[in-house]
């Protein structure tokens, strides 16, 4: 994911290390796994009737069951 901004999150060192080992065993990067989790969470939320509006730099993008959350 080139040209995406970095995000800073707080995670306890043992949890981060264990998660890194899990991702390595699965052959994926932590960031790819976290993005996939976020996309699944958004899809589930919108399937259950939740509505999400994202400001995309002047353009409003609404995510619901029929739209693709990216």
VOPAGU-2260 file (C-alpha; in pm, 1 decimal, decimal comma):
REM VOPAGU-2260
SITE   aa  ch    i         X         Y         Z
SITE  UNK   A    0       0,0       0,0       0,0
SITE  UNK   A    1     225,8     273,9    -123,3
SITE  UNK   A    2     137,1     633,9     -48,2
SITE  UNK   A    3     -84,7     556,6     248,9
SITE  UNK   A    4     -30,8     756,2     567,1
SITE  UNK   A    5     125,8     586,0     866,7
SITE  UNK   A    6     -96,6     539,7    1172,4
SITE  UNK   A    7      29,6     513,4    1524,9
SITE  UNK   A    8    -140,3     273,5    1763,5
SITE  UNK   A    9     -54,5     172,9    2118,0
SITE  UNK   A   10      -5,3    -199,9    2169,0
SITE  UNK   A   11     164,2    -378,1    2456,1
SITE  UNK   A   12     502,1    -522,1    2354,0
SITE  UNK   A   13     415,8    -890,3    2425,7
SITE  UNK   A   14      92,4    -864,4    2225,2
SITE  UNK   A   15     274,7    -697,5    1931,9
SITE  UNK   A   16     548,3    -962,3    1936,2
SITE  UNK   A   17     301,8   -1251,7    1949,2
SITE  UNK   A   18      94,2   -1096,5    1670,5
SITE  UNK   A   19     408,8   -1057,3    1462,0
SITE  UNK   A   20     484,3   -1427,8    1506,6
SITE  UNK   A   21     129,0   -1520,3    1402,0
SITE  UNK   A   22     149,9   -1300,6    1092,3
SITE  UNK   A   23     492,8   -1439,0    1002,1
SITE  UNK   A   24     360,7   -1794,2    1032,6
SITE  UNK   A   25      71,0   -1698,1     802,4
SITE  UNK   A   26     312,1   -1530,1     558,7
SITE  UNK   A   27     147,9   -1188,1     580,3
SITE  UNK   A   28     247,8    -844,8     704,2
SITE  UNK   A   29      86,1    -703,8    1017,0
SITE  UNK   A   30     -43,5    -404,7     821,2
SITE  UNK   A   31    -208,7    -626,3     557,9
SITE  UNK   A   32    -374,4    -835,8     828,7
SITE  UNK   A   33    -494,8    -527,3    1017,4
SITE  UNK   A   34    -642,3    -377,0     698,0
SITE  UNK   A   35    -822,0    -705,4     622,3
SITE  UNK   A   36    -962,3    -708,7     977,4
SITE  UNK   A   37   -1083,4    -349,2     940,7
SITE  UNK   A   38   -1254,0    -429,4     610,5
SITE  UNK   A   39   -1428,4    -734,3     763,7
SITE  UNK   A   40   -1543,0    -528,2    1062,6
SITE  UNK   A   41   -1685,1    -259,2     833,2
SITE  UNK   A   42   -1864,7    -516,5     615,0
SITE  UNK   A   43   -2016,9    -685,1     921,1
SITE  UNK   A   44   -2124,1    -351,8    1072,2
SITE  UNK   A   45   -2292,6    -237,0     752,0
SITE  UNK   A   46   -2456,0    -577,7     696,0
SITE  UNK   A   47   -2612,7    -538,2    1037,8
SITE  UNK   A   48   -2759,9    -204,7     932,9
SITE  UNK   A   49   -2482,1      29,4    1040,5
SITE  UNK   A   50   -2404,1     328,1     823,2
SITE  UNK   A   51   -2059,0     482,2     786,5
SITE  UNK   A   52   -1979,5     815,2     622,8
SITE  UNK   A   53   -1615,8     888,3     543,3
SITE  UNK   A   54   -1472,4    1225,9     444,4
SITE  UNK   A   55   -1244,9    1154,1     150,3
SITE  UNK   A   56   -1104,7    1502,7     109,3
SITE  UNK   A   57   -1416,6    1692,1      12,4
SITE  UNK   A   58   -1608,6    1394,6    -121,7
SITE  UNK   A   59   -1842,2    1210,3     112,5
SITE  UNK   A   60   -1835,7     832,7      73,9
SITE  UNK   A   61   -2110,0     640,2     252,1
SITE  UNK   A   62   -2062,5     271,6     324,7
SITE  UNK   A   63   -2363,0      52,4     366,3
SITE  UNK   A   64   -2448,5    -306,7     282,8
SITE  UNK   A   65   -2447,6    -242,3     -92,5
SITE  UNK   A   66   -2123,3     -42,3    -111,6
SITE  UNK   A   67   -1766,7    -165,9     -89,1
SITE  UNK   A   68   -1571,6     -41,1     215,3
SITE  UNK   A   69   -1217,4      36,0     115,0
